[in-house]
Amino acid sequence: MLVFVTGATGFVGGHTVRRLLADGHELRCLVRDIRKAPPVLNAPGVELVRGDLSNSSALSAAMAGCDALVHLASVNTHWEPRSAVYRAVNVDGARNVMVAAAANKVRVAVNIGTALSWGDASPVPFDEETPVGKDKFSDYARSKHLGDQAAWRMHRDAGLPLVSVYPGGVVGPGNVKQTSQYIHTVLEGKLPGVVFADVPQTYVAVEDVAEIIARVLVTPEAIGRKYLAGNESLTMAELNSLLVDLAGAKLPRMKMPDLAMHAASWLATTFADLTKREPVLGMARGSILHMAAGCSFDGSRAIRELGITYTPIRESIAAELAGYAAPSS
C-alpha cells in the first residue's frame, strides 16, 4: 500500500516508519521542512511532501493516490507558550487530515489518539468501551479528545474507514516525551521528592505502538474499532524501583506531599505563562494533574483481535536507558 503519514518525524512516527517499510509499504510523509527530515525518512520507499495540517485542500492534493492514512502529528506537550496551538493542530488539524482522507477514499485511516483523553473515567482500569471522564486535566488531553471526536464524526457522516489507537505512556529508545523527562529528572538527581507513589499508569513500548498501527492497516475487521495500546501498569513507586534496579538511580528520601506538589505546579505554570519559558522540572499544571490521577487501562483488545504480544516494560525502559548519557559532574 501507499500510506500517507503525518508526524513521521516524531518519536512514535520514526518507529512506525521503520515498521511499515519492513512490511513493504511505500510511504508518503508530510513534513514541514524537508531539509530537516531525520535519516529514517531518507530510506528507499519514502517520499517526502512539504506541508502542514492547516489546509484540507492542500492535504487532499498531497494525499492523492494514497491507499491509507496514518495520522500521528500532534502537539504532544502539557504546556505551550500559546495554548491556541493545541486546538489548531490537535483539533482543526486532525479534522483537516480526515476530510482529506475521506475525499481521497482511502481504504483505511488510522488516527493516533491518547489514553489520557479518558481523563477521570470510571471504573479503573478502563477499556475502550468505558465512557470518557468529564475532566481531561490538560489542554493536550482535551484537544486530542476533540480531534478524535472529529475523526469519528467523519466515520459516521462521510463513511471514513477509521481506526483509532490510543497509546498509554510510551517508552523505548529515542524517547523525549513526558515519561522520558521524568526518568531523566530522577537519573540526574533533580527530583525534589518522591511524588504520587501509589498512583498507577499503563505503559507501552514504542515498538508495540508501531506494531498495532501496522496490523490495523491490514486488518479490515479493525475498521470502526478503538484500540488502547498498553497492558502493563506501574505505580510511580514501581517505576522508581525499576530505575534504581536498572540504572542505580538514587531516590530522594523525602516524600513530597500531594498538596505541595499541586501548589508547586501551579506556581511553576503561572510563572511559565508570564515568562513564556517552560515550567521548571516539567511541572506543568496539566502534567502534574495527570500524574496525580493516573491512567490505568486494559489494552487486551489488541491482544485478542490483532494478536499483539506486548513487550515487558522493564525491557523497554532498559532499552531507553541504554541510549541515555548522564551529564558529566
Buried (B, 14 or more C-beta within 10 A) or exposed (E): BBBBBBBBBBBBBBBBBEBBBEEEBBBBBBBEEEEEBBEBBEEEEBEBBEBBBEBBEBBBBBBEEBBBBBBBBBBBBBBBEEEEBBBBBBBBBBBBBBBBBBBBEBBBBBBBBBBBBBBBBEEBBBBBEBEBBEEBBBBBBBBBBBBBBBBBBBBEEEEBBBBBBBBBBBBBBBBEBBBBBBBBBBBEEEBBBBBBEEBBBBBBBBBBBBBBBBBBBEBEEBBEBBBBBBBBBBBBBBBBBBBEEBBEBEBBEEBBEBEEBBEBBEBBBEEBBEEEEBBBBBBBBBBBBBBBBBBBBBBBBBEEBBEBEBBEBEEBBBBBBEEBEEEEE
